[in-house]
Amino acid sequence: MERLAIIRNWFVFLVAFSFFMVFFKAFDYSALSAGGTNSGAASLINNFVNNPHTHKPNHSLDVSQMFNQTASPDPSVDIDNPLTDHDRANNLTVNKNTTLAARTKRSSDSCKGRYIYVHHLPRRFNDDVLRNCSVLEKWLDMCPFLTNLGFGPQAENSEGVLSEKSWFTTNQFLLEVIFHERMKKYKCLTNNSSFADAIYVPFYAGLDVGRYLWGYNISMRDSLGSDLVKWLAQQPEWKTMWGRDHFFVSGRISWDFRRQTDSDSDWGSRLMNLPESMNLTTLSIETTSWSNEFAIPYPTYFHPSSDNEVFQWQNRMRSHNRRYLFAFAGAPRPSANDSIRMEIIHQCLASRRTCNFLRCNSGGASRCDNPAEVIKVFQDSVFCLQPPGDSYTRRSIFDSILAGCIPVFFHPFSAYAQYTWHLQRDYWRYSVFIPIDLVKDGFVSIKQVLLQISENEMLSMREEVIKLIPKVIYADPRSKLQTLEDAFDIALKGVLHRIGKVRNNMKKGRDPSNGFAEENSWKKKLSGIGVEEEWDHFIDTSMRY
């Protein structure tokens, strides 16, 4: 019996020891997986990683603290800014992969220098503007164009002119919506404004003012823009650089926001003339001479979902048979004294077999609103004429580039002084320039100028145009281009570079306002393009719209 008791005691001891070892291993593993903390701390860390919006930040960081801090807290975690209902509705969430990468504090951060914070604006500054979409434009119901994230309805591919997919009937004034939708998917978003390299203001300025340009007093035109800058100036993010790290996008030309007087008969709003706006960087489809404005491409009809779609379209434009020497798509401007459109149309019609003319109606449905019609005219032509219209620039510039058609400009402000981030500075490689005065006075035959360009030169220029295609399109945010940079990517790169220079100047104790917003900067925008004296005449006689 004694021996049996000893055996039983040893058996109990061995079982107890086995249970102890199992428990010890489990405890040891949980501790290691939590980075050496207890299980409660591990739970807190896991909750923090998976729910980065449950903590609150300190917005009291001043400029000197921002520049002199040695430790860099995780820029993708907002420890004091929970998501609002508006944020959830807009899906403004941080990319999970970027968040985890930043949180592990890897030595190589792919988003370093590229973090962007998106202001959580009240809905009246963007979403509510779209609510009454039928009155956004006086002569056009804009509601159908808001579909597909602002790309509009799928384009009809008559005669197989377009590729199989990714073509839309995109309205030229919807850049604000298109840009905002792309920003929601930007991989380097941060919810901590203290560590953002730039701050995006998703205000639909162009769509707002477009409602009131005809038949409304200046109070209506100015109201929402004035409220916007007042709201911005009250935010803690503003005080870091007094708005000079902020930028917004306009889907209309900048002149629509530079009203010169307080007369109801004067054009546009005064948004960009407000003191706070002088501290903002503005991206728009066309700039004035102010140095804080930067032009980015008009939206085109092609919004690809992959690199391969772009490559296939480029190859198709390289091999396409072009039956016409040059083309023009547009309508005359009889009320514009400086317009050369009537002369261009006259020369095109006189050339018959060598010029392809697409007449655009001044109102109602137009063939020029049909993507397939426009692209067909341009892809059948070697050169595409791009004179000024209601303003210096035209959406047609980018339609012609998309079709591999070499643009012919008549004024340097139509492209060379505008799209400095997207179009190459050596303009003669991708375009032809014919001074507007020579055409207006009848001293030049457009056809004869173009015929003097050799076939080798023409082929080289066309190749440069086709290389520009990725740079002037806005890709579909529902997918991702892998190796190509589109117009959105290039615009953000330009903004981040500009704001980075201002921030560096502040670190060196320099006045950040110097050169930030200066008028009459046409010469600066044209610097480095050809012989500077070549443009002096255009600068001195610049039109003001």
Secondary structure, DSSP 4 states (H G I P E B T S, - for coil): -HHHHHHHHHHHHHHHHHHHHHHHHHHHHHHHHTTS--HHHHHHHHHHHH-TTSS---TT--HHHHHH-SS---TT--TT-PPPHHHHHHT----HHHHHHHHTT-SS-TTTT--EEEP---GGGTHHHHHTGGGSBTTB--GGGGTGGGT-SBPP-GGG-S-SSSBB---TT-HHHHHHHHHHT-TTB-S-GGG-SEEE----HHHHHHTSTTT--HHHHHHHHHHHHHHHHTSHHHHHHTTTTEEEEESS-GGGG---SS-TTS-S--GGGSTGGGGSEEEESS--S-TTEEE-PPP-SB--SSHHHHHHHHHHHHH----EEEEEEE---TT-TT--HHHHHHHHHHHGGGEEEEEPPSSSS-GGG-HHHHHHHHHTEEEEEE---SSS--THHHHHHHTTPEEEESSGGGTTTT-TTTS-S-GGGT-EE--HHHHHTT---HHHHHHTS-HHHHHHHHHHHHHHGGGG----TTS--SS---HHHHHHHHHHHHHHHHHHHHHTT--TTTTTS-S--HHHHHTTSS-THHHHHHHHT----
